[in-house]
Amino acid sequence: MKKLLDIAAEIVQAQASVGQMSAELIEQALLKTFSTLQKMQRAEEKGLFLDKGAAEEAIAEEGQNAKREPRESIQDDKITCLECGTEMRQLTTKHLSSHDLTPRQYKQKWGFSLKQPLSAKSLTKARSKAAKKRGLPENLVKFLEERRQKKAEAAAAGGYEAEQKESRPIVKRRPKARKTA
């Protein structure tokens, strides 16, 4: 594979063979061509647009995203994807998959708590309010208490561990290969 400098030299050489160019013009053309090829290579590696304006914007946005504090990306009315800078009400699994990330990986990468919802604060508050209106907290407490009582009763009767063993699927494993010397 050719080096960028060799490619830039070939391009400028082709330009110089078509028309007259001074040594200064050749030097400027070589530097500009090499710089453009580097930008194009970086854009290609990062999957950015190769359009000059879009590439410059994407590189500028990338610099802003790197400086942006992850906690500041979650605002009252929107959340900003720290990977691409897109603003939306909720970061969906589908959107994160475009970056080859799961919500869990995204949260770990950017330092969010695993319990942190990836949605705008107003949306999170609205969902919480709707859940409380339906009686979710009280019902959850009742359910957990009933489950604890059932486990305690089963443990007292000695049947809980037997139930757990019966309900687990049996997994057959291959025997380990023996090493022969």
Secondary structure as GFF3:
##gff-version 3
##sequence-region A 1 181
A	DSSP	alpha_helix	4	18	.	.	.	ID=ss1
A	DSSP	alpha_helix	23	46	.	.	.	ID=ss2
A	DSSP	alpha_helix	52	67	.	.	.	ID=ss3
A	DSSP	three_ten_helix	70	73	.	.	.	ID=ss4
A	DSSP	beta_strand	79	80	.	.	.	ID=ss5
A	DSSP	beta_strand	87	88	.	.	.	ID=ss6
A	DSSP	alpha_helix	93	97	.	.	.	ID=ss7
A	DSSP	alpha_helix	103	110	.	.	.	ID=ss8
A	DSSP	alpha_helix	121	133	.	.	.	ID=ss9
A	DSSP	alpha_helix	136	157	.	.	.	ID=ss10
A	DSSP	alpha_helix	160	167	.	.	.	ID=ss11
###
